[in-house]
Every structure is written in C-alpha cells, then in structure tokens.
C-alpha cells in the first residue's frame, strides 16, 4: 500500500515539475506569468487521471473520486481561459514584476510563483494520490503459509485484493462537492454576467457592486464553493485507507482562500471603494448568511 502511495506521489511530482518548468519558460517568452493560473484547475484533473491510470484496477469508487476533480477542472479551466485569454498579464504579477529587476525576474518568478504553485498543487491533491492508491490494492503478504519443497520449508504468500466500496462517507462527500461546485459555478456566472451588463448599461443601472444572487449572502461565493469542494473530495478519500491523513489538503485550501490569497487579496483592494465598504458591512465575508439590514 505504501509503495502505491509513493508511486502516485512520485508520478504526480514529476508531472507537476515538468508542467511548471514548461509554463515558466513560456511565461518568460511571452512576458506573462499569469499563465500559471490557467493551469491551476487543469493540473488537478490531470493528476487525478494520472493516478487513476496507475491503479491496478478501475472500480466505481476510484471513478467517483477521480471524476470530481476532473469535472471541476474542465469547468474552471474553460472559465479562466475565457476570462483571461488575450487580456495580458494579471495585475498581481505586474505589481510583483515592478519590484524586481529584469535580470533577477526569471529565477525570482520561478521560485516565488511557479515553485510555490507546484508545491501547493501537490499538497492540495493529496487526497487524490493517496486514496487512488489505497482504494484498490493487492496485499501480497496476506495469509502466508508453508509448503514443503525438497524437504525444505519456504513461505508462499497468498495475495488478497482490497477494494474500497462507495459508502456513506463517499456519498456525503460527493454531495458536499456538488453543493460547492454549484456555488462556484453559479457565483462565477453571476459575476461575469454582472460585469458584462455593467459595461453595456453602465454602473448607474446595474450598481457598482455585485450584491445579487449568491453574492447577496456571501462576498465570495466562488471561493466558498471551491473550499467546500475540497472538503467533499477529502471526505470521499476518507472512505479509502489513509484518506483521513490528507486533511491538510482542505485545511490548506481554506486557509489560502480565506487568509492568504483569494478572498483576502480582494478584500484588501476592494475595501478602499466606498460602495464595497458598505457591501462589507451588510454581507457575510465567506460562509453564506442572511445580509444585515
């Protein structure tokens, strides 16, 4: 079992390293470090497919576990590509670039952006490369017995296959993932539609701040949905041996989106706008709740 986990981890690490180095070289050529964000969603789907391919046998449980990140990665990658393609480098990376000399930039961005995202991706994907290894495996040392050959005794191992079934934890986890998926997808759709309408009709008609739909109950429905999805994936992974040990994945994702990047970054910039400051007073920051009057 441990060997299977190590194989999945090593394969995932090699894949992520190769992908990040390739993206880094491309980013230097086109002078756009934000292409790393376009790979963020796709990377998890590809890790899931890679680990599924390395499994001894594809079972309904393994298919369920792999399908969750694959479905999300397809939707998220298409959304990010549609939103970012042709708009140049994201302002976050442009701001970093201004504080670093052109000579230092290549290895600085490799270390601070691409290396960090690669490590984060492997960490968050832990439920995948662990549970996809332990959800179906062969124990070659199960039930050893002795058989005499030429008056000597040797141990002959009778192998046994262990396969995880879709149980209560997996069903609950999949339902939580679905709620999170809908929160993120609907939140992204509502925001994109609001921005398009504001450009067409003007802020006087649409308002300057998106506070309708899911955005009425939380200032970050897309980030909340993303966190919920990873807690759901972790619960599905808990159905398999050692899946529970990967709790660092949803914990890290929650911390990152609430305190480090994501919502925290937007709050620092958007709170300077008077309209958004008023929105903050009446709307829950992360977990959806009824707005204050």
C-alpha positions as CSV (number, residue, x, y, z in Angstrom):
1,X,0.0,0.0,0.0
2,X,2.8,2.4,1.0
3,X,4.6,1.6,-2.3
4,X,1.4,2.5,-4.3
5,X,1.2,5.9,-2.5
6,X,4.8,6.6,-3.2
7,X,4.4,5.7,-6.9
8,X,1.4,8.0,-7.2
9,X,3.2,10.8,-5.4
10,X,6.3,10.5,-7.4
11,X,4.4,10.4,-10.7
12,X,2.4,13.5,-9.7
13,X,5.5,15.3,-8.6
14,X,7.3,14.6,-11.9
15,X,4.3,15.7,-13.9
16,X,3.8,18.9,-11.9
17,X,7.5,19.7,-12.0
18,X,7.6,19.3,-15.8
19,X,4.5,21.3,-16.3
20,X,5.6,24.2,-14.1
21,X,9.1,24.4,-15.8
22,X,7.4,24.4,-19.2
23,X,5.0,27.1,-18.2
24,X,7.8,29.1,-16.6
25,X,9.8,29.0,-19.9
26,X,6.7,30.0,-21.9
27,X,5.9,32.8,-19.4
28,X,9.4,34.3,-19.9
29,X,9.0,34.2,-23.7
30,X,5.6,35.9,-23.7
31,X,6.2,38.0,-20.6
32,X,3.1,36.8,-18.8
33,X,3.4,34.9,-15.5
34,X,-0.3,34.7,-15.1
35,X,-0.5,31.7,-17.4
36,X,0.2,29.7,-14.3
37,X,-3.3,30.4,-13.2
38,X,-4.8,28.9,-16.4
39,X,-3.1,25.6,-15.4
40,X,-4.2,25.6,-11.8
41,X,-7.6,23.8,-12.5
42,X,-6.4,21.6,-15.3
43,X,-3.5,20.3,-13.2
44,X,-5.7,18.7,-10.6
45,X,-7.8,16.9,-13.3
46,X,-4.6,15.6,-14.9
47,X,-3.2,14.4,-11.6
48,X,-6.5,12.5,-10.9
49,X,-6.4,10.9,-14.4
50,X,-2.7,10.0,-14.0
51,X,-3.2,8.3,-10.6
52,X,-6.3,6.5,-11.9
53,X,-4.3,5.2,-14.8
54,X,-1.7,3.9,-12.3
55,X,-4.3,1.9,-10.3
56,X,-4.3,-1.8,-10.6
57,X,-8.0,-1.8,-11.5
58,X,-10.6,0.9,-12.1
59,X,-13.5,0.5,-9.6
60,X,-16.7,2.6,-9.1
61,X,-15.2,4.2,-6.0
62,X,-12.0,5.2,-7.9
63,X,-14.0,6.5,-10.8
64,X,-16.1,8.6,-8.4
65,X,-13.0,10.1,-6.7
66,X,-11.3,10.9,-9.9
67,X,-14.4,12.3,-11.6
68,X,-14.9,15.1,-9.0
69,X,-11.6,17.0,-9.7
70,X,-11.8,16.2,-13.5
71,X,-15.3,17.7,-13.8
72,X,-14.3,20.7,-11.8
73,X,-11.1,21.2,-13.7
74,X,-12.9,21.2,-17.0
75,X,-15.4,23.9,-16.0
76,X,-12.8,26.0,-14.1
77,X,-10.2,25.9,-16.9
78,X,-12.7,26.9,-19.6
79,X,-13.9,29.7,-17.4
80,X,-10.4,31.0,-16.6
81,X,-9.3,30.8,-20.3
82,X,-12.3,32.6,-21.4
83,X,-11.9,35.3,-18.8
84,X,-8.1,35.8,-19.1
85,X,-7.1,35.0,-22.6
86,X,-5.9,38.0,-24.6
87,X,-6.1,40.4,-21.6
88,X,-2.4,40.4,-20.8
89,X,-0.7,39.7,-17.5
90,X,-2.8,39.8,-14.4
91,X,-2.3,42.9,-12.2
92,X,-1.0,40.9,-9.3
93,X,2.0,39.6,-11.3
94,X,2.6,43.0,-12.9
95,X,2.8,44.5,-9.4
96,X,5.4,41.9,-8.4
97,X,7.3,42.5,-11.7
98,X,7.7,46.2,-10.9
99,X,9.6,45.5,-7.7
100,X,12.1,43.1,-9.3
101,X,14.8,43.9,-11.7
102,X,14.7,42.4,-15.2
103,X,17.8,40.4,-14.5
104,X,16.5,38.9,-11.3
105,X,13.0,38.3,-12.6
106,X,13.4,34.8,-14.3
107,X,14.6,32.9,-11.2
108,X,12.6,35.1,-8.8
109,X,9.3,34.3,-10.6
110,X,10.3,30.6,-10.8
111,X,10.8,30.4,-7.0
112,X,8.0,32.7,-5.8
113,X,5.2,31.9,-8.3
114,X,5.8,28.6,-10.2
115,X,7.6,26.7,-7.4
116,X,5.0,27.8,-4.8
117,X,2.1,26.8,-7.0
118,X,3.6,23.5,-7.8
119,X,4.1,22.6,-4.1
120,X,0.5,23.9,-3.4
121,X,-0.9,21.8,-6.1
122,X,0.8,18.6,-4.8
123,X,-0.4,19.4,-1.3
124,X,-4.0,20.1,-2.2
125,X,-4.0,17.0,-4.5
126,X,-3.0,14.7,-1.6
127,X,-6.5,13.0,-1.2
128,X,-6.2,12.0,-4.9
129,X,-2.7,10.5,-4.9
130,X,-3.3,8.7,-1.6
131,X,-6.9,7.4,-2.0
132,X,-6.5,6.5,-5.6
133,X,-3.5,4.3,-4.5
134,X,-5.2,2.7,-1.4
135,X,-8.8,2.5,-2.7
136,X,-7.8,-0.7,-4.6
137,X,-4.6,-2.6,-3.9
138,X,-3.1,-6.1,-3.6
139,X,-1.5,-7.2,-0.3
140,X,1.0,-9.9,-1.4
141,X,1.8,-10.8,2.2
142,X,-1.8,-11.7,3.3
143,X,-2.3,-15.2,4.7
144,X,1.2,-16.7,4.2
145,X,1.5,-20.4,4.6
146,X,4.3,-23.0,4.5
147,X,4.7,-25.5,1.7
148,X,7.4,-28.3,1.7
149,X,9.6,-28.4,-1.3
150,X,12.6,-30.9,-1.3
151,X,12.3,-31.4,2.5
152,X,12.8,-27.6,3.0
153,X,10.1,-25.1,4.0
154,X,9.5,-21.9,2.2
155,X,6.9,-19.2,2.7
156,X,4.4,-18.9,-0.1
157,X,2.3,-15.7,0.2
158,X,-1.3,-15.9,-0.8
159,X,-2.2,-12.4,-2.1
160,X,-5.5,-10.7,-1.4
161,X,-7.1,-7.8,-3.2
162,X,-8.6,-5.0,-1.1
163,X,-11.1,-2.7,-2.9
164,X,-12.9,0.3,-1.3
165,X,-16.7,0.5,-2.0
166,X,-18.8,3.6,-2.3
167,X,-20.1,4.0,1.2
168,X,-21.7,6.7,3.4
169,X,-18.6,8.9,3.6
170,X,-18.2,8.9,-0.1
171,X,-21.8,9.7,-0.7
172,X,-21.8,12.6,1.8
173,X,-18.5,13.9,0.4
174,X,-19.9,13.8,-3.2
175,X,-23.0,15.7,-2.1
176,X,-20.8,18.4,-0.4
177,X,-18.7,18.6,-3.5
178,X,-21.8,19.1,-5.7
179,X,-23.0,21.9,-3.5
180,X,-19.6,23.6,-3.6
181,X,-19.4,23.0,-7.4
182,X,-22.8,24.7,-7.9
183,X,-21.8,27.6,-5.6
184,X,-18.6,28.3,-7.5
185,X,-20.1,27.8,-11.0
186,X,-23.2,29.9,-10.3
187,X,-21.2,32.6,-8.5
188,X,-18.8,32.9,-11.4
189,X,-21.6,33.0,-13.9
190,X,-23.5,35.7,-12.0
191,X,-20.4,37.8,-11.6
192,X,-19.4,37.5,-15.3
193,X,-23.0,38.5,-16.3
194,X,-23.0,41.5,-13.9
195,X,-19.7,42.7,-15.3
196,X,-21.0,42.4,-18.9
197,X,-24.2,44.2,-18.1
198,X,-22.4,47.0,-16.3
199,X,-20.2,47.6,-19.3
200,X,-23.3,47.6,-21.6
201,X,-25.8,49.6,-19.4
202,X,-23.5,51.5,-17.0
203,X,-23.0,51.3,-13.2
204,X,-25.9,53.7,-12.8
205,X,-28.3,51.0,-13.9
206,X,-26.6,47.8,-12.6
207,X,-24.9,49.3,-9.5
208,X,-21.2,49.4,-8.8
209,X,-21.0,46.3,-6.6
210,X,-22.3,42.8,-7.3
211,X,-24.7,42.1,-4.4
212,X,-27.4,40.0,-6.1
213,X,-27.9,36.2,-6.3
214,X,-25.4,34.2,-4.2
215,X,-23.4,37.4,-3.8
216,X,-26.2,38.7,-1.5
217,X,-25.3,36.1,1.1
218,X,-21.5,35.9,0.8
219,X,-18.9,38.2,-0.6
220,X,-17.1,35.3,-2.1
221,X,-19.5,32.5,-3.2
222,X,-16.9,31.2,-5.7
223,X,-14.2,30.8,-3.2
224,X,-16.6,29.3,-0.6
225,X,-17.7,26.8,-3.2
226,X,-14.1,25.9,-4.0
227,X,-13.3,25.2,-0.4
228,X,-16.5,23.2,0.0
229,X,-15.5,21.0,-3.0
230,X,-12.1,20.1,-1.5
231,X,-13.7,19.2,1.8
232,X,-16.1,17.0,-0.2
233,X,-13.2,15.4,-2.1
234,X,-11.4,14.8,1.2
235,X,-14.5,13.0,2.7
236,X,-14.7,10.8,-0.4
237,X,-11.0,10.0,0.1
238,X,-11.7,9.1,3.8
239,X,-13.6,6.1,2.6
240,X,-10.3,4.6,1.5
241,X,-7.4,3.6,3.8
242,X,-5.3,6.5,5.0
243,X,-7.6,9.0,3.2
244,X,-8.2,10.8,6.5
245,X,-4.5,11.6,6.8
246,X,-4.8,14.0,3.9
247,X,-6.9,16.5,5.9
248,X,-4.0,19.0,5.3
249,X,-5.5,19.5,1.8
250,X,-8.8,21.1,2.6
251,X,-7.3,22.9,5.6
252,X,-4.6,24.5,3.4
253,X,-7.2,25.4,0.7
254,X,-9.4,27.0,3.3
255,X,-6.5,29.0,4.8
256,X,-5.2,30.0,1.4
257,X,-8.6,31.3,0.1
258,X,-9.7,33.0,3.3
259,X,-6.5,34.4,4.7
260,X,-3.6,34.2,2.3
261,X,-4.8,34.8,-1.3
262,X,-8.2,34.7,-2.9
263,X,-10.7,36.5,-0.7
264,X,-8.0,38.2,1.5
265,X,-6.3,39.7,-1.6
266,X,-9.6,41.0,-3.0
267,X,-10.7,42.4,0.4
268,X,-7.5,44.5,0.7
269,X,-8.0,46.2,-2.7
270,X,-11.8,46.4,-2.9
271,X,-12.4,47.7,0.7
272,X,-10.9,51.0,-0.4
273,X,-14.0,51.6,-2.5
274,X,-16.9,53.3,-0.6
275,X,-19.5,51.1,-2.2
276,X,-17.7,47.9,-1.4
277,X,-17.1,49.1,2.2
278,X,-20.9,49.4,2.6
279,X,-21.3,46.0,1.0
280,X,-18.9,44.5,3.5
281,X,-20.9,45.9,6.4
282,X,-24.1,44.0,5.4
283,X,-22.8,40.8,3.8
284,X,-21.1,37.8,5.3
285,X,-17.4,37.6,4.3
286,X,-17.2,33.9,3.5
287,X,-19.8,31.5,4.8
288,X,-23.2,32.4,3.3
289,X,-25.6,34.1,5.7
290,X,-28.6,36.4,5.5
291,X,-27.5,40.0,4.9
292,X,-27.7,42.6,7.7
293,X,-30.3,45.3,7.2
